[in-house]
């Protein structure tokens, strides 16, 4: 039996004042400042995954209209929501993360492919490497 999961979409547009408290102090070092994160879109569970289905986490970059977007894909348990997006640039690696939390208070025995978008200003166009949480660092193709 397949468990259908309600897709959730949460959009957080982060003004600079709020963002300054959401980002770690290290985010101000290197090529980015806290104000370079313009928006975070949590796209939620985009599809259910079987327990045996392999899924590789990944980050894709796109550039349009002077904005740089990083689409994060990863596996996690069903029924989660997101908050507190953050980033840091360390040793030329953009490290992205956000907090996931349970919305039901019960364990759901399924896995989902989650997606989230981090949208930055043009200062992130030249980032050569990106990492989502503890996943391996990815080398990005040149823009």
Kinemage of the C-alpha trace (Angstrom):
@kinemage 1
@onewidth
@group {chain A} dominant
@subgroup {mainchain}
@vectorlist {calphas} color= white
{ca unk a 1} P 0.000 0.000 0.000
{ca unk a 2} L 1.424 3.342 -0.998
{ca unk a 3} L 1.130 6.155 1.500
{ca unk a 4} L 0.077 9.359 -0.205
{ca unk a 5} L 1.734 12.383 1.279
{ca unk a 6} L 0.320 15.844 1.082
{ca unk a 7} L 2.781 18.051 -0.707
{ca unk a 8} L 3.611 21.175 1.166
{ca unk a 9} L 5.025 24.344 -0.182
{ca unk a 10} L 6.451 26.938 2.104
{ca unk a 11} L 7.984 30.071 0.738
{ca unk a 12} L 10.087 32.221 2.969
{ca unk a 13} L 11.233 35.502 1.547
{ca unk a 14} L 13.916 36.640 3.893
{ca unk a 15} L 14.621 40.310 4.387
{ca unk a 16} L 18.156 41.235 5.316
{ca unk a 17} L 17.302 41.902 8.961
{ca unk a 18} L 15.813 38.441 9.506
{ca unk a 19} L 18.448 36.780 7.374
{ca unk a 20} L 21.299 38.223 9.416
{ca unk a 21} L 20.110 36.209 12.402
{ca unk a 22} L 19.414 33.068 10.344
{ca unk a 23} L 22.857 32.785 8.790
{ca unk a 24} L 25.926 31.792 10.674
{ca unk a 25} L 28.626 34.435 11.261
{ca unk a 26} L 30.873 32.563 8.836
{ca unk a 27} L 28.467 33.418 6.031
{ca unk a 28} L 29.917 36.900 5.961
{ca unk a 29} L 33.379 35.589 5.027
{ca unk a 30} L 34.497 34.801 1.509
{ca unk a 31} L 32.382 35.704 -1.496
{ca unk a 32} L 28.917 36.023 0.078
{ca unk a 33} L 27.230 38.204 2.635
{ca unk a 34} L 24.060 37.329 4.563
{ca unk a 35} L 22.075 39.590 2.243
{ca unk a 36} L 22.935 37.447 -0.786
{ca unk a 37} L 20.205 34.880 0.095
{ca unk a 38} L 17.056 36.328 -1.452
{ca unk a 39} L 14.570 33.487 -0.947
{ca unk a 40} L 14.119 29.923 0.260
{ca unk a 41} L 11.382 27.748 -1.242
{ca unk a 42} L 10.642 24.405 0.401
{ca unk a 43} L 8.983 22.324 -2.312
{ca unk a 44} L 8.268 19.431 0.025
{ca unk a 45} L 7.980 15.777 -0.868
{ca unk a 46} L 8.064 15.524 -4.636
{ca unk a 47} L 7.684 11.724 -4.761
{ca unk a 48} L 7.521 8.689 -2.520
{ca unk a 49} L 10.525 6.354 -2.504
{ca unk a 50} L 10.449 2.638 -1.845
{ca unk a 51} L 12.733 1.377 0.936
{ca unk a 52} L 14.948 -0.357 -1.637
{ca unk a 53} L 15.046 2.487 -4.166
{ca unk a 54} L 18.416 4.180 -4.364
{ca unk a 55} L 18.373 7.951 -4.478
{ca unk a 56} L 21.426 10.120 -4.678
{ca unk a 57} L 21.189 13.546 -3.076
{ca unk a 58} L 22.282 16.414 -5.239
{ca unk a 59} L 22.354 20.137 -5.892
{ca unk a 60} L 21.784 21.803 -9.266
{ca unk a 61} L 22.593 25.434 -10.052
{ca unk a 62} L 20.699 27.663 -12.471
{ca unk a 63} L 21.259 31.328 -13.306
{ca unk a 64} L 18.556 33.665 -14.633
{ca unk a 65} L 17.650 37.342 -14.353
{ca unk a 66} L 20.642 38.163 -12.156
{ca unk a 67} L 19.723 35.483 -9.604
{ca unk a 68} L 21.435 32.190 -8.817
{ca unk a 69} L 19.276 29.277 -7.696
{ca unk a 70} L 20.456 26.045 -6.093
{ca unk a 71} L 17.903 23.219 -6.202
{ca unk a 72} L 18.563 20.671 -3.460
{ca unk a 73} L 17.232 17.102 -3.725
{ca unk a 74} L 17.557 14.605 -0.876
{ca unk a 75} L 15.921 11.631 0.811
{ca unk a 76} L 14.263 11.790 4.224
{ca unk a 77} L 11.275 10.349 6.076
{ca unk a 78} L 7.756 11.428 5.059
{ca unk a 79} L 5.780 14.189 6.718
{ca unk a 80} L 8.484 16.772 7.315
{ca unk a 81} L 8.349 20.549 6.982
{ca unk a 82} L 11.242 23.008 6.776
{ca unk a 83} L 12.454 26.170 8.463
{ca unk a 84} L 15.630 28.105 9.254
{ca unk a 85} L 17.530 27.968 5.950
{ca unk a 86} L 21.198 28.845 6.300
{ca unk a 87} L 24.404 28.893 4.327
{ca unk a 88} L 28.086 29.477 4.764
{ca unk a 89} L 30.946 29.847 2.290
{ca unk a 90} L 34.079 28.131 3.566
{ca unk a 91} L 37.182 27.414 1.501
{ca unk a 92} L 35.289 28.160 -1.740
{ca unk a 93} L 32.500 25.686 -0.891
{ca unk a 94} L 28.917 26.879 -0.515
{ca unk a 95} L 27.402 24.837 2.319
{ca unk a 96} L 23.588 24.811 2.399
{ca unk a 97} L 21.279 23.529 5.105
{ca unk a 98} L 17.816 23.889 6.535
{ca unk a 99} L 16.080 22.464 9.555
{ca unk a 100} L 13.482 19.755 9.012
{ca unk a 101} L 10.866 18.982 11.626
{ca unk a 102} L 8.006 16.544 12.128
{ca unk a 103} L 4.557 17.985 11.499
{ca unk a 104} L 2.476 15.026 12.746
{ca unk a 105} L 4.058 13.843 15.982
{ca unk a 106} L 3.922 10.263 14.719
{ca unk a 107} L 6.373 8.158 12.772
{ca unk a 108} L 5.418 7.637 9.129
{ca unk a 109} L 6.968 4.531 7.641
{ca unk a 110} L 7.883 5.909 4.258
{ca unk a 111} L 10.615 7.906 2.558
{ca unk a 112} L 10.293 10.881 0.241
{ca unk a 113} L 12.423 12.786 -2.178
{ca unk a 114} L 12.418 16.344 -0.853
{ca unk a 115} L 13.343 19.424 -2.829
{ca unk a 116} L 14.168 22.954 -1.757
{ca unk a 117} L 15.390 26.042 -3.618
{ca unk a 118} L 17.882 28.558 -2.298
{ca unk a 119} L 17.874 31.743 -4.407
{ca unk a 120} L 20.829 34.122 -4.143
{ca unk a 121} L 21.877 37.355 -5.774
{ca unk a 122} L 24.515 37.296 -8.513
{ca unk a 123} L 27.388 37.088 -5.990
{ca unk a 124} L 26.965 33.278 -5.929
{ca unk a 125} L 27.319 32.797 -9.700
{ca unk a 126} L 31.011 31.880 -9.461
{ca unk a 127} L 30.684 29.281 -6.695
{ca unk a 128} L 32.553 26.203 -7.892
{ca unk a 129} L 31.593 23.701 -5.190
{ca unk a 130} L 28.454 23.135 -3.160
{ca unk a 131} L 27.460 20.856 -0.286
{ca unk a 132} L 24.082 20.116 1.279
{ca unk a 133} L 24.413 19.301 4.972
{ca unk a 134} L 26.755 16.305 5.437
{ca unk a 135} L 26.486 15.042 1.845
{ca unk a 136} L 29.661 14.889 -0.265
{ca unk a 137} L 30.898 18.149 -1.789
{ca unk a 138} L 29.859 18.527 -5.443
{ca unk a 139} L 31.939 20.249 -8.075
{ca unk a 140} L 29.635 22.378 -10.226
{ca unk a 141} L 30.068 22.906 -13.965
{ca unk a 142} L 31.180 26.412 -14.947
{ca unk a 143} L 28.257 28.832 -15.362
